[in-house]
Amino acid sequence: MDGTLLREGDNYLLRFERHLAHPVERVWKAVTAPAELAGWFPSRVELELALGAKATFIDAGLDIDPELLASQGTVTELDPPRVFAFTWGKDLLRFELHEEAGGCMLVFTHSFENRASAPRSAAGWSICLSRLVALLDDAKAEGEKWQEYFARYNDELGSDGTFKRDNDTAVVRFERLLDHKVARVWDAITKPAELADWLAEVQIDPRQGGRVEMRFANPPGYLVRGVVTRVDAPKVIEHTWTSPGEPDGVVKWQLIPVGESCLLLLTHTVGGHWDEAGTLASWQVRLSLLASSLAGLCTWPFPAARWQELHESYVGAIAARSGRVFR
């Protein structure tokens, strides 16, 4: 694949290069003019070409909430017709153009903090940049599907969970592309009979303020109680997570339709210190069991050896990063 993932301080950087058979001035217009951006960029953009100017992103094409995809940004770098950069929420997008024989080279980078989103973002930008090339060449864009790009980048960049701590608040994240429609996955994460097949014995009232109780067989006796704090079926459900001897947390499930498939985003936020590696290992195992359950495959007994292997791996990764986002 042509997207490269690099480390950049506390963030990650996706880097793409494109050799374009067009002069710098033509490509500059394609990456800066809102009318041209509309032909290939993932969102409609309203902006002014001025340093410090605001950028507004409209109709991003994904049925998700503003926490995942912000609607505002700022122009942070402008050197016509060479460099153009702007923020999209907390992320930074940068276009750099270099003259070369027969045209120019475009270097595009996307800086972000959520490592778990790398395959998703890389897949999206691969499609967008193919559309940019088609726009410049006045040709038809490739027909490759986002799911195909995602699967390839997922293999290349990995699908481990990510962990980031900010003082006393820590966030665990996972993303999975499931070969099932959103409605089917929604049932699997909200109906007690389905949850029992891959997570725990669960009592849940999937309404705002509804009670949640989870009794796990692995580890034996592990009990979690909570309250549903947000629900927008079948897109989002969020609930508190309280267990004796652990700091309180919040778990959020987000489902995004992708054709006949579903992109699942899991975020577990905890206000304190605990066995972070154990939580990462547990969710990775549980998400594998969820995929097996959806496919009608056997999910028990609990794969304790796999949990132990993942736990050791996450312990080492967290130690190597000294508590920062890893992998």
Summary of the structure (lengths in Angstrom):
residues: 327
radius of gyration: 21.5
end to end distance: 18.3
largest distance: 67.9
contacts: 1017
relative contact order: 0.12
helix: 30%
strand: 37%
